[in-house]
Amino acid sequence: MNPQKSVFNWSGGKDSSIALYHALRNGDYAIEQLLSTLNQSTDRLSMHRVRRALIQQQAQSIGIPLEMVDLPAEPSMKAYNESMGEVMQALKSDGFTHSIFGDIFLEDLRQYREQQSQKLGFEAVFPIWKRDTEELMQEFLDLDFKAITICVKAELLGKEFVGRVIDEAFVDDLPEAVDPCGENGEFHTFVYDGPMFDRPIPFEIGEKVYREYEAPSSEKDECELSNETDPDKIGFWFCDLVPEK
């Protein structure tokens, strides 16, 4: 059977990277497109706040075309689904049949992705689903991926954890309540080198800032996290990565 023409939903982080690594090694899928969403007001990834130029450099180094969907600063679910639907319909018309994700064990999120994909005529694929996160992180390091934290949940991880390279020492220093892969939203990363990359992504570490956001109203939100000082707010430390000129 010929490989299925597929789009990979790309966040630029470690889970996304190792999922793409495995999907590329699987002969069932021909990954011909990366897809990312950005906040059009900041020109950065919506949650991770990685600059557009760095995501573009990742795609160039990996060698797969990248499409970026610009979204409003705080898009409603309806607006998000409409924007993504337009892009996916265009891909469907171009022969794409499968949509690949890097999720590990968030059941509600998987159900949402599967439902939305099915509505658009796609089959959702999850290459690292239900993998043990300790083993997955060790595999990530053994494969010589290079990543840096660009967002951490302040309630669980202090400022010292943001802007830190992911290595054995980082994993050892994680508090017991934090998932080794940050799968509950405890931390997010930017991958700057690895076995799929033709060349490392050059950058400089910029400003580290603290930001607070309104707490999600749904108990099932994938990133719902409490704030001990204000239960209506969620606090994160961010580290800006500046592309080298």
Buried (B, 14 or more C-beta within 10 A) or exposed (E): EEEBBBBBBBBBBBBBBBBBBBBBEBEEBBBBBBBBBBBBEEEBBBBBBBBBBBBBBBBBBBEBEBBBBEBEEEBEEEEBBEBBEEBBEEBBEEEBBBBBBBBBBBEEBBEBBBEBBEEBEBEBBBBBBEBEBEEBBBBBBEEEBBBBBBBBBBBBBEEEBBBBEBEEEBBEEBEEEBBBBBBBBBBBBBBBBBEBBEEEBEBEBEEBEEEBBEBEEEEEEBBBBEBEEEEEBBBBBBBBBBBEE
